[in-house]
Amino acid sequence: MGRRATWAVAAAAAAAVVAAAAAHVAAAAEVALGSLSTIQHAVSGDVVAINARTLEVRNFAYDGLGPAAFFWAGTGTPSSDGVKVREVPGCAGAALPAGDGTTTVRLELPADMDVTKIDYLSVWCETFRVDFGNVVFGNAGDAADPTPATGYECFEDAPAAVAPVVERPAVSLGSLSTIQHDVEGEVFAINARTLEVRNFRYDGLGPAAFFWAGTGTPSSDGVKVREVPGCAGAALPAGDGTTTVRLELPADMDVTKIDYLSVWCETFRVDFGNVVFGDRHAAIDAAVGEAPATGYECFDAPAAVAPVVERAPVSLGSLSTIQHDVEGEVFAINARTLEVRNFRYDGLGPAAFFWAGTGTPSSDGVKVREVPGCAGAALPAGDGTTTVRLELPADMDVTKIDYLSVWCETFRVDFGNVVFGDRHAAIDAAVGDAPPGGYTCFEDASGGGGGGSPAATPDPLPNCVTLNARLQVRWVVNGTNVRFALIGRMTPDEWAGFGVSGADDSTRMVGSDVTIASVDDAGVPTVHDFHLSAESACNANGAGVCPDTDSLGANGTDDVSAITGGRDNDVATVRFSRPVSPTDVAPPGLDRPLPVGAGVRVAVSWALGPLDEGTRLPRFHSSLADYPSGGRDTFLELGRTPADECDSALVPTAGGAPAAEVTAWSRPAITDTTDFNVVIGPSGGPHGYAAIHAGAAAWGIAYYINDLLVPVLVVERGKTYRFNTLTGDDPRVSASYHPVYISDSANGGFFLGSPAEQAAETVFAGITRLANGTFTPEVESPICTLSITADTDPEADFPDYFKTLSNSCEASTPEPGVLSWTVAEDTPDTVYYGCTDHRNLGFRIAVFDEGAADPAVYNNLIADSPIFRVETAEEAGPACELSFGGTTRTFGACTTLSDRIELFWTLDEEAETADMALRSLSPAGYVSVGWPETATKMVPGDAVVVHAAGGTPTVAGYRLSGRNSPGVQPDADRLGLTAAQAEMADDGTLSAVFTRAYSPASGTPSLRRGPVDFIWAVGPSPSSPTSLAQHSFRTSGTVDLSLANGSASELGTSIGTFFAIHAGLMGVPWLFLIPAAILFARYFKGTSGSAWFQFHRAVNTLSVMAVVAALVMGLIRGTRTETTHFILGCIVVPLAVLQVVAGVFRPAKDATLRSAWYVAHSWAGRTAVILAWVNIFFGMRTARADAGKGWLIGVGAYLCVLTIIIVSLEVRKRKAPPREAV
């Protein structure tokens, strides 16, 4: 056939194909692939192939509730190996909406796939890898050419008419169980991450309750579930049983990944109710799609949406009545809010507060303040109808405390309590903040003269008398009352007292009826009526300086009224009224009359003094009318013709007047006796106990020992001392009961301490522990009391002051009680004598080893305030100054340590800290001072190290736990360093300043005034802070921190000197003596009889003794970091010792073993010498900071010369005729 014919046939065939295709298109031929099976979610539909890549699903039905469901295609049977099939044209493959059975969806297979390359089409849940329905058709598709994609829309663009959203049935997960707080409700899954709680009920009283989800059963391992949309997960409000709450699970969680939903209390980790559905995951399948977020609100929604039900408080019980008529019912309003209803309290306890804590009521508890924001002032009285609402501290809630108490902080006494710690599980703590109504802050409560405000128009008070330079009194008689004003130069922490004397004919403190007033820094006055029954602070029995309301159990009244006052800088003014006729006249007669008749004089008492920081009750008096100037008592004529006798008004001083220096009385320490006679006497006014034991609240009384006010006692370890006490034997009369004991407590008062405080206090004598575990004083005795007289002048020196005191036992001294104390060897350097039942009656005991009492130490313990001039650094000589950071710093004392380090210090006894500095006196890589736990021993201990590792000067605390680099490591906490800085000068010297606590950590050696053990060292620059090299110099000693210009005494030989001795004892024998002994035996034997042998034996014996001593020194104080030097030394020295032994026990000349012995002895000696020479160089490297290259070169040159000599002698020997063996 020709070419033309061929083309004709081809054209005809092509036309036939085109015609057939056109006919196929015209007929819209489709290939039916089958119907979708219904597996889950009501899936159904007919699947046809429109062409090789286009499929159409007709009459499509699907309930829309599957999470992340897609059309899916692949080979084999439906699995996660398939791929999403998207709608056309260009749809993104969004998750399927619902289909109602009339929907048509057209799908486009991926570009690299056609219907002949897939085996199935599925409605597939990608999230959970579940098949909701499929058709498997294998190779059934001969798809036709593409057909226009009409009659469908993309999922995300389809209108409701095309792909309508059907009502989505939620999947029930079950109902919440009711465990606590009336929780109930039905839980549904709206989709994989959206849950809905319907008909939710909850009383709203649980603290910090949240919806909570997790695996297993409800526990604290779960997570909060927040409401949608975007709510923050606030604590749940109440629900009334009709509430609907919709919840959104966290982004990485869905309903098949959790096993429960709970109403969970996060604060106390308690489940209030839950539904567990983890075993039903396969059946739940998780509802899918985002349902409209209606019918619910965030947790913080208004009450109309989530109504807050009335919150029922939880009863904690009733307050017991122990003292002062305390009673009341205690309720928990929420986890931190308590309410005391029907509260009753007579208001007469000193400094009583609501108090909470763990265990049973004790001083370990804390004050509980009223809300909102009240300061927690002492309680006023309650009449049985009072309601008080209390707020626990921020870090405390009702399940973390065991009791609520009405507690007297001053005397640590429980007036009444309720203990509920064993009911925590049942209480569950009420939650939510109820409105703070129906109560008042303590300080705003009426009654008791507890507050006041500046008077708008002060009433005229024409009478005025100056009591002393700091205090004036004004008054006017106003009918049945006397109106007074006290004007005093006093700080907010001081009080002024004025009233009727305890004696009609003189000024006397005991028995006085006085008004005590103070004005705080806000100008608010506090004024109360006091009765003074004893020269002591008020105790739990109401004896001493006590408010009338709590004096001697008389339940007196506070007669002060009409209180006003204010403050102008350092001058405070208080106005008040008192009745002329006494109110509390019944025994014991707390009130005294104010005679106002013309010409009638009344004796008065007055005083000024500080307030106790905690109780705000008066402490000791610093100015007192019991010490009248010139022996004159103070009398006033209240009803006189008005007269102003005040020469001038007290003029306020901006910022307050400068405080005058108060010095303590000088009393010698008691030494050289084993008998101490103890009585009770007055605390001594401004120069007495207040100044002697600065910062301790004086009782007004204190111990007198051997006629001295609280002297320092000097005792020695191993000796026995007798305390002959006349300090009281009746514990029912607290003001007259003061048994003596000895302990490590500076303030005493063992029986005032809590069990924990008692356990922490070390008692050396005076208290016995009974078989039942309780404690009792060891010695009781009658009491002898020293008292002030009209001649007593507090401004006199102590000997003159003491002469004026009267003694209650002067006529007849009773038999004393005897407390015997043998001072143990481990007794600390400073202990204290004190009263078992009261604080601040005693003072210090200085403890020394036998025969080692040091006046420089115990004389500095005599008082905290200055009693005699101690020379300052400037007065004693050159100032202790350090140039640091561009400024000059001056310290109280300084000393030089071994001409290597300069140490500076200033002690702050009150803060128990030391400001310190150190400076190297020559260039150094590091410099340090430390405090060993055992004197002279480096390990264990603590040190401050200044170094320049990396070129940056640094100062840090180090723990010394070993003698090598890993054992010397930074430890920032043990020394409690603050304000630490370091610098390096241009000349390479290092300096540092820092503040160190006296006793910063358990086991850390403490600082104190007096001799302190130190170690100090200098070394090469470290490569890093954790890799300090071996020090080139170290020594130890004591530094006397009590001296103005310090002194340091070295207790041990310095490391540099030590190494020099070690090197000499090793080097001289091995370099000179032993080689000489060997040379004599080798080359001079037979030339001078037996002289060579005597020389050989003597020199080697002495040399071995020297090297053994050197080895012992190295083992004791040498380093272990140079292991080669250490190992070689431990080989060479024993080898030398064996040589001496071998020489002593050598065989006889004619013995068979003589030749073998000779060879072994000769070569063992030579080997020892060679190893010793090698080790000498290792040793010099160990002490390289001191050896230097010169020593290395010199020793090397010497050994070279010695070797040349030995070789020469050996050559000469070999040429000489042989000698007889020896």
Summary of the structure (lengths in Angstrom):
residues: 1222
radius of gyration: 48.2
end to end distance: 133.0
largest distance: 166.6
contacts: 4063
relative contact order: 0.04
helix: 19%
strand: 33%
